[in-house]
């Protein structure tokens, strides 16, 4: 019985630990995705402003 409880605790600790790692990876990926999209939109706006003459 003790072996079963110990095994269950180890299994749960492993699963919960890996879930937090995956959560961290997805949070970092989401931040990078948002930064890339904002940067890409800013680049497009900059290029359009330069092509159309910018401020005169």
Secondary structure by P-SEA (a helix, b strand, c coil): caaaaaaaaaaaaaaaaaaaaaaaaaaaaaaaaaaaaaaaaaaaaaaaaaaacccc
